[in-house]
Amino acid sequence: MSSIKVGFIGLGNMGMAMARCFPKKGLYTTVYDIRKEAVDEMIALGAKGAGSCREVAEASDAIITMVRDIKQTDEVIFGKDGVWEGIKKGSIIIISSSIGPKYCQELYTKAKKKGVKVVDCGISDPSGTAHYLEGELTLMIGGDEDDVRRCMPIFKAMGKNIFYLGEIGKGQAYKLVNNMVAMHVGSVARECVNLGLKMGLDADKMAEVMSVSSGSTWMFQNQARVRKLGIKMPAMRRPDIGAAVAGAPSERRMPFELQVAWEIADELGVEMPVCKFIDGLGR
């Protein structure tokens, strides 16, 4: 059993599936979330509940953040009673939110001056369902090799497919590419499943036939068998900052990680006309 003390902040759907692994594997775990019921669920599993992000940092050797975006990550780390106020020299911050490599690289540089380490760990669920596979997640990790090695008991507790991919930010980069593929192939799969259903085809039988045919993809199997979606989803529109701040309807917003990926593509001058058309950016 490892002696490393784990802190976890952000007990949403994926976060909870990650965090539940640690007390079950005997790792000392301290958690925080703004939802008391989520913290209580973890306490029932043997974790210690904290009253703030600062308290999590004070009790932990490695702190995982799994919140929505950069704004929430900044609040968790640098806000009042945040991680920065309680973290000890030599501790490690593990960024698992999908917020892009640049943020992780900048935090790495800033943390180094404080004697704190930073690792980024992108998470993917190979099941593709809303019921995340505890202990069987795919992990894409970037950071200094010694720090990653030190955190390996944490990664092994929640991951089945563990990839160390190099310097800080590389885990986020691999995760963004993976999710760009998943989201856009998923859009095509939804339309194709919808066509089949409209023609009177059975979703399970479509998945069976496609699994041994030239059009087989993981996303098609997911759409046809697991989710059984037959509704064409509306194209996502790229939001401007003003609309997001003003509280534009969430269904019209592009997922934050997809927005980050497009910003990187624009910076690098990478042309992606098909993906842009799917996202409503090329019209």
C-alpha positions in Angstrom: 0.0 0.0 0.0 1.4 3.4 -1.0 1.8 6.1 1.7 1.2 9.0 -0.7 -1.7 11.2 0.5 -4.2 12.1 -2.2 -6.3 15.2 -2.4 -9.2 15.5 -4.8 -11.2 18.6 -5.8 -14.2 18.4 -8.1 -16.5 15.5 -7.6 -18.6 15.7 -10.7 -19.5 12.6 -12.8 -16.0 11.8 -14.0 -14.4 13.2 -10.9 -16.4 11.0 -8.6 -15.5 7.9 -10.7 -11.8 8.9 -10.3 -12.0 9.8 -6.6 -13.9 6.6 -5.5 -10.9 4.5 -6.6 -8.5 5.9 -4.0 -10.1 4.9 -0.6 -11.1 1.6 -2.2 -7.4 1.0 -3.0 -6.3 2.0 0.5 -4.9 5.4 -0.3 -5.4 8.2 2.3 -7.8 10.6 0.5 -9.1 14.1 1.3 -11.8 15.5 -0.9 -13.6 18.8 -1.5 -16.6 19.8 -3.6 -19.1 22.6 -3.3 -21.8 19.9 -3.2 -22.0 18.5 0.3 -23.7 15.3 -0.9 -20.8 14.4 -3.1 -18.3 14.9 -0.2 -20.6 12.8 2.1 -20.6 10.0 -0.5 -16.8 9.9 -0.4 -16.7 10.0 3.4 -18.9 6.9 3.4 -16.2 5.2 1.3 -13.5 6.1 3.8 -12.3 9.5 2.5 -11.8 12.5 4.7 -14.0 15.5 3.9 -12.5 19.0 3.8 -14.1 22.4 4.2 -12.0 24.1 1.5 -9.4 23.6 -1.2 -6.8 24.9 1.2 -7.6 22.2 3.7 -7.2 19.6 0.9 -3.8 20.9 0.0 -2.7 21.0 3.7 -3.6 17.3 4.1 -2.2 16.0 0.8 1.0 15.1 -1.0 -0.7 15.3 -4.5 -3.8 17.3 -5.3 -5.9 16.4 -8.3 -8.2 19.2 -9.7 -11.1 18.1 -11.9 -13.3 21.1 -12.5 -14.9 22.6 -15.5 -12.5 25.2 -17.1 -9.7 27.6 -16.5 -11.8 30.0 -14.5 -12.8 27.3 -12.0 -9.3 25.9 -12.0 -7.9 29.4 -11.1 -10.5 29.7 -8.3 -9.6 26.3 -6.9 -5.9 27.0 -6.9 -5.5 30.7 -6.4 -8.8 31.8 -4.9 -9.7 32.5 -1.3 -8.8 29.4 0.8 -7.4 27.9 -2.4 -4.8 25.2 -2.9 -2.0 27.9 -3.1 -2.7 28.9 0.5 -2.3 25.4 1.9 0.1 23.6 -0.4 3.4 22.4 1.0 6.8 22.5 -0.7 7.4 19.4 -2.7 3.7 18.6 -3.2 2.3 17.9 -6.6 -0.7 19.5 -8.4 -2.3 17.1 -10.9 -4.4 18.9 -13.5 -7.1 16.6 -14.9 -9.5 19.2 -16.2 -9.5 19.5 -20.0 -8.1 23.0 -20.1 -5.2 22.7 -22.7 -1.4 22.5 -22.4 -0.7 26.2 -22.2 -2.3 26.6 -18.8 -0.5 23.6 -17.4 2.9 24.9 -18.7 2.3 28.4 -17.2 1.3 26.8 -13.8 4.3 24.5 -13.9 6.6 27.6 -14.2 4.9 29.5 -11.5 4.7 26.5 -9.1 8.4 25.8 -9.6 9.3 29.1 -7.9 7.2 28.0 -4.9 8.9 24.5 -4.8 5.7 22.9 -6.0 5.4 20.3 -8.8 2.8 20.2 -11.6 1.7 17.2 -13.6 -1.1 17.1 -16.2 -3.2 14.0 -16.6 -5.9 13.8 -19.3 -8.6 11.3 -18.6 -10.7 9.3 -21.1 -13.3 6.6 -20.4 -13.0 3.7 -22.9 -16.6 2.6 -22.2 -18.0 5.8 -23.7 -21.0 5.6 -21.4 -22.3 7.8 -18.6 -21.3 5.1 -16.2 -17.6 5.5 -16.0 -15.4 2.5 -15.5 -13.8 2.8 -12.1 -10.2 1.8 -12.2 -10.2 1.2 -15.9 -9.8 4.8 -17.3 -7.2 5.8 -19.9 -4.7 8.3 -18.6 -2.6 10.6 -20.7 0.2 12.1 -18.5 2.7 14.9 -19.0 5.3 16.3 -16.6 8.7 15.6 -15.1 9.4 11.9 -15.1 10.4 11.7 -11.4 7.1 13.5 -10.4 5.0 11.1 -12.6 6.8 8.1 -11.1 6.0 9.4 -7.6 2.3 9.7 -8.5 2.1 6.3 -10.1 0.2 4.7 -7.2 -2.5 7.3 -7.8 -2.5 6.7 -11.6 -2.6 2.9 -11.1 -5.6 3.2 -8.7 -7.8 4.8 -11.3 -6.3 3.8 -14.7 -6.0 0.7 -16.8 -4.3 2.3 -19.8 -1.6 4.6 -18.5 0.6 6.6 -20.9 3.5 8.8 -19.9 3.8 11.1 -22.9 6.6 13.5 -22.0 6.9 17.1 -20.7 4.3 19.1 -19.0 1.2 19.8 -21.2 1.6 16.7 -23.3 -1.2 14.8 -21.6 -3.6 17.7 -22.3 -2.5 17.8 -25.9 -3.1 14.1 -26.5 -6.5 14.4 -24.7 -7.5 17.3 -26.9 -6.7 15.4 -30.1 -8.5 12.3 -28.8 -11.6 14.4 -28.0 -11.6 16.3 -31.3 -11.7 12.9 -33.0 -14.4 11.5 -30.7 -16.7 14.6 -30.9 -16.5 14.9 -34.7 -16.7 11.2 -35.5 -19.6 11.1 -33.0 -21.5 13.7 -35.0 -21.2 11.7 -38.1 -22.1 8.5 -36.3 -25.3 10.1 -34.9 -26.4 11.1 -38.3 -25.7 7.7 -39.7 -27.5 5.9 -36.9 -30.5 8.3 -37.4 -30.6 7.4 -41.1 -30.6 3.7 -40.2 -33.4 4.1 -37.6 -35.5 6.1 -40.1 -35.2 3.2 -42.5 -36.5 0.9 -39.9 -33.2 -0.8 -39.0 -32.5 -2.2 -35.5 -29.8 -0.3 -33.5 -28.3 -3.5 -32.0 -28.2 -5.3 -35.4 -26.6 -2.2 -37.0 -23.9 -2.4 -34.4 -23.4 -6.1 -35.0 -23.2 -5.8 -38.8 -20.9 -2.7 -38.7 -18.5 -4.4 -36.2 -17.4 -6.8 -39.0 -17.7 -4.3 -41.9 -15.6 -1.6 -43.4 -17.5 1.3 -41.7 -16.9 0.0 -38.2 -15.7 2.6 -35.7 -15.7 2.7 -31.9 -18.0 5.8 -32.0 -20.5 4.1 -34.3 -20.7 1.1 -31.9 -21.2 3.5 -29.1 -24.0 5.4 -30.8 -25.8 2.4 -32.2 -25.5 0.0 -29.2 -24.9 2.0 -26.0 -26.6 5.3 -26.5 -29.0 4.3 -29.3 -29.3 7.9 -30.4 -31.4 8.6 -33.5 -31.6 12.4 -33.2 -29.4 14.7 -35.2 -27.7 17.0 -32.7 -27.5 20.7 -33.6 -24.2 22.1 -34.7 -22.2 23.8 -31.9 -21.4 27.4 -32.4 -18.2 29.1 -31.3 -19.0 31.5 -28.5 -17.4 34.8 -27.9 -16.2 35.8 -24.5 -19.0 38.3 -24.0 -21.7 35.8 -24.7 -20.2 33.3 -22.2 -20.0 36.0 -19.5 -23.5 37.2 -20.2 -24.8 33.6 -19.7 -25.7 32.5 -23.2 -27.8 29.3 -23.3 -25.5 26.4 -22.5 -26.9 24.3 -25.4 -25.5 26.9 -27.8 -22.0 26.9 -26.3 -19.1 25.0 -27.7 -17.6 22.6 -25.1 -14.7 24.5 -23.4 -12.1 21.9 -24.4 -13.2 22.1 -28.0 -12.8 25.9 -27.9 -9.3 25.4 -26.6 -8.5 23.0 -29.4 -9.7 25.5 -32.0 -7.6 28.2 -30.5 -4.5 26.0 -30.7 -5.3 25.1 -34.3 -5.7 28.8 -35.2 -2.4 29.6 -33.5 -0.6 26.8 -35.5 -2.3 27.6 -38.7 -3.8 24.1 -39.0 -6.6 23.8 -41.5 -9.4 21.5 -40.5 -12.3 22.3 -42.9 -14.4 19.2 -42.2 -14.3 19.7 -38.4 -15.0 23.4 -38.8 -18.1 22.6 -41.0 -19.4 20.2 -38.3 -18.9 22.8 -35.6 -20.5 25.5 -37.7 -17.3 27.5 -38.0 -16.8 27.2 -41.8 -20.1 28.6 -42.9 
